[in-house]
Amino acid sequence: MAAPESGDGNNGAARMVTLISSDNTRFEVEAAAASLSQTLQLTILDGGGGGGDGIPLPNVDSATLSKVLEYCIKHAPAAANGGAPNATAVDRAELERFDNEFVNIDQSVLYSLIMAAHNLEIEGLQSLVAKKVADMIKGKSPMEIRRTLGFPDPTPEEQAEMNAHMLEYGWAYE
Amino acid sequence: MQRVVAASPDPPGRTTLEEKPLSPRKPIRRPNPRAAARRSPAPRTMEPPRPVPELMDEVVDEILVRCPPHDPARLLRAALVCRRWRRIVSDPGFRRRFIERHRAPPMLGFLCNIPDDDLYLTARFVPTPDFRPRRAVGDRGRAVDARHGRVLLHSVPLDKMSFRFDLVVWDPITDEQRALPRLSLHASPWTWNAAVLCAGVGGSCDHLDCHCAPFLVLLVAVFNDRIVSVTLLVSKVPRITP
């Protein structure tokens, strides 16, 4: 397999941990990348996840975990530098470009991601995905938001309530 | 090596570890970000829309708190999506988080004292195109002061002849108003002024979310006989911390 491309390691022997998705796929990643997750960080600091053990993540399937780790690997070097104080504008622009492309995904993947980011407490990813959904509802009526986010059709009662509110707050629809 | 696995539609609460018969256990592999980036567009095709899991309250909160403050209509429309979302948006904790995140409040409008037919000044709230207050105008009198979301109005009596200190504190966003007790003065003042302030004591308030909290009104009047009157009105007895 190819050598790790991220991390531009100091000595090339970064500590690795193994994460196990809900469908039992094992992912080996650098501890620094996995530690972007507050939840995992504690386990990793305690020495977990190394060797043959692996950290089981029963709430995250392999497709989602792979996507989550893609984010973590990309963002780990910047996080290791304590955010972006000494990052160059080019680095930041590159991360931004990556982030924009990263959330340009199917909605169900986005949903799985937002849940995973929440469960794993990956602040940057939580923020990125939540912002994406907030952008998705821009300029949409309550009904359109419901459709966009896959809500079931409203009951007649809910519909009547929505209509009444829309009358009251007509300015928000102009 | 290549896997095209659609994201799991499983609800978030699932805690069982189950083996999927069609995806045999993979050897340890290191996700390659470039490969993944190349792969990501693939699963978008031919996926029929399917029911998505309901987002947890905390997640909805995380999404809505990121609506930009300069687009108040977006948050309002989100509040009308369903009762649960409405409850989340109406929660004081949400409001607090929203304000803390965005800090600089948006400009929703401004007040303008406009003379009426009898040349008495009356405050009008002139909203921006992105917002309408519950009631656009109220003939409540002239705006004397405004601070932290509250407006202090001096109501002009109907006969407009006698001078009275009829002061009202108005929240133009919620349209709540509180009339202050009328002050009895020994004469009409030669000049006067008044201010409305947050009652947060000793700088304890950051004024981000205090427009519903107790307030103070400070009134200074100067009379022809050179007597200066200073009056302090308190909306509710605030907790005084020494």
Interface residues (C-beta under 8 A of the other chain):
Chain A: M1 A2 P4 E5 S6 T18 S22 D23 N24 T25 R26 F27 E28 V29 P56 P58 N59 D61 S62 A63 T64 S66 K67 L69 E70 I73 K74 E101 I105 D106 Q107 S108 V109 Y111 S112 L113 I114 M115 H118 N119 Q126 S127 A130 K131 V133 A134 I137 K138 G139 K140 S141 P142 I145 R146 L149 G150 F151 P152 P154 E158 E161 M162 H165 M166 Y169 W171 A172 Y173
Chain B: R3 V5 A6 A7 S8 P9 D10 P12 R14 T15 T16 L17 E18 E19 K20 S23 R25 K26 P27 I28 R29 R30 P31 N32 P33 R34 A36 A37 S40 P43 R44 E47 P49 R50 P51 V52 P53 L55 M56 E58 V59 E62 I63 L64 V65 R66 C67 D71 P72 A73 R74 L76 R77 A78 L80 V81 C82 R83 F131 R132
